[in-house]
Each structure stands twice: as C-alpha cells, then as structure tokens.
C-alpha cells in the first residue's frame, strides 16, 4: 500500500492541477495578508474559501483520478496485491496531495507574515486542520462514488452533487425545517443535524475557536450555549474524525466486493 500511495502522491504533486491549487492558495493568502494587515481578518476570510473550495476540489480530483487511472488499477488488480491496499493507497495519495497544497499555500504566506508571533496561531492551526479533514473526507466520498459507478459522467456528476448538497442544499433544508417547526424546542435536533454535515462541523469548529457569536448562526450558537466552546469543539472534532473514517471504510467495503 505504501508503494502505491507513494506513486500516487508523487504523480499528483507533479500534476498541473495540484500546482495550480497550491498557487491559488499562495496568491490568495498573500493578497489577503498584504491588503488586510490583520491576521484575524485573514483567517476569517480564508475560512469561507477553505470550507467551499477544499471539498469541491477534493470531490473533483478524487473522482477524476480514479477514472483516469482505471487501466492502471486493472493492471494492479492482476498482480498478487490486496484490493484494499490498492484503493487505500490511491485514496491517501490523493487526499494527502490536496492537504499539502492547503498547508503550504496557506501556511507559507502567513508564516512569512508573522503568524507564529501573533495571538491567532491556534485559530490558524484550526483552519489548517479543517482544510486537511475536509480534503480527506470528500476525497473518500469521491472515491466511493466512483467505485460504485462505472459511467464517468454519472460518477463525476454525483461527486459534484454530493459537494453541492453538503455545501448549499443541506443548509437550506435545515433552515426550512427550523422555520417550519420554530414553535418547538429544536436545540438538540439542530445539533444532530449539524453533526450530519462535515462542512457545517468545520465551520462551527472554526467559529467556536474564534468566538465570533455574530457569525455563528443558529447551530453554532446552540453549540456555544449548551456545550461551551471546549465541549463544542471536542464534539465537532470527534464527529469530523468519524466522517474521516467512514468514507475510508466504505471504500474498503466496495473494493472487496466489486467485480472488475
């Protein structure tokens, strides 16, 4: 598995898509740090970009890499190799290459700007952690969807639809539900609904660390009120780790049972 992971990682690190992804974060973070002059504002601005762009790119690249390497996968399957090692090696290679792009693209400009000596260092770490977790989560979802569907257009479309659902549609459905049942106590239900969306969990994790009540929204305020910042952060982080392991286990299950 390590050799497949190593090959996938180095193959993607040389890809123009990964280099362009890295360059985008380098340019954006440098511009925000230069124009703003306030590391707290830079972290907040980057939060909105990371929460949308990391899942989108992971969904696209995860599905594209699987379909483009299909012939290579069939060659590996003809060798005395375990199926789990093949697909986990590719999955971790894709997710780690995207994570490195986020870490370097955001970390290098802010490190040069002096984030290590500022009071925003822990907020900076939480932002990077969210970027890494979202990259792994949505890469795993994309691989799982691609494994289930042989048709490239259908698989790629479903991967983008999964991102669109968690990034946009889910929040609208939750808001509609809260408005429809506004006369009932919905605190516990709102927490459960937030746990079902990794993007919402990542947003709440950052906002609880930043302690910005005006930007938290209903679910973030509920986390803050009933769980406190520390318990709320622990719960959201634990749920994100569960989201991290679930796609990897689904990839393992479908890979073992799929007839190639």
Helices and strands as residue ranges (DSSP letters): H 2-13, H 16-36, H 39-68, H 70-77, H 83-113, G 115-117, H 121-148, H 152-164, I 165-169, H 170-180, H 187-195, H 198-210, G 213-215, H 217-222, I 223-227, H 228-257
